Amino acid sequence: MKKLTFILMALLLPFLSNAQNFEKYENMKEVDAVVITSKMFKLLTKIDLKADDPETQAYIDLIENLQEMRVFTSTKESVRQQMASDVASYIRNGSLEELMRVKEDGKTVKFYYKPGKNDDFVSQLFMFMEGEEKNKPVTVILNILGEINLAQVSKLANDFKIPGGEELKNIETK
């Protein structure tokens, strides 16, 4: 039994340590962090909205299937370098596939995903952006977990004013 436990821990450790790499940014004063849990998404679906409006219903469908959204942003050079290093390690050691890359207006934005229930959905959407926003160097990490409809996710990113969210409009499903 001890041997089985040890083997499981050895297999899971890389995944757990990668997740912890990003959690450390929540408590850094040089990092702006937004973490939205499934409970908050469920509360948002309970807001009295006109559900007969197709756009509103699509938005409700999107957010009620989300588990978590984390956004970490920093303009401090040392933190930005650490974020880039952590993301490179996460991508190298994880099971994410590249979705697209965008380089324009002094920004480089990369999107990665884990497949979802069908070709229109992903179970994880991960974005990493380096560049400038309002003439300041900035690095942004965005990680969304849940059943994510790629056709609707750009609206969510724009509503939460996520840097790099504009590029989500260009994502096409496979």
Stockholm file with secondary structure:
# STOCKHOLM 1.0

chainA/1-174         MKKLTFILMALLLPFLSNAQNFEKYENMKEVDAVVITSKMFKLLTKIDLKADDPETQAYIDLIENLQEMRVFTSTKESVRQQMASDVASYIRNGSLEELMRVKEDGKTVKFYYKPGKNDDFVSQLFMFMEGEEKNKPVTVILNILGEINLAQVSKLANDFKIPGGEELKNIETK
#=GR chainA/1-174 SS CHHHHHHHHHHHHHHHHHHHHHHGGGGCTTEEEEEEEHHHHHHHHTSCCCTTSHHHHHHHHHHHTEEEEEEEEECCHHHHHHHHHHHHHHHHHSCCEEEEEEEETTEEEEEEEEECSSTTEEEEEEEEEEEEETTEEEEEEEEEEEEEEHHHHHHHHHHTTCTTGGGGGGCCCC
#=GC SS_cons         CHHHHHHHHHHHHHHHHHHHHHHGGGGCTTEEEEEEEHHHHHHHHTSCCCTTSHHHHHHHHHHHTEEEEEEEEECCHHHHHHHHHHHHHHHHHSCCEEEEEEEETTEEEEEEEEECSSTTEEEEEEEEEEEEETTEEEEEEEEEEEEEEHHHHHHHHHHTTCTTGGGGGGCCCC
//
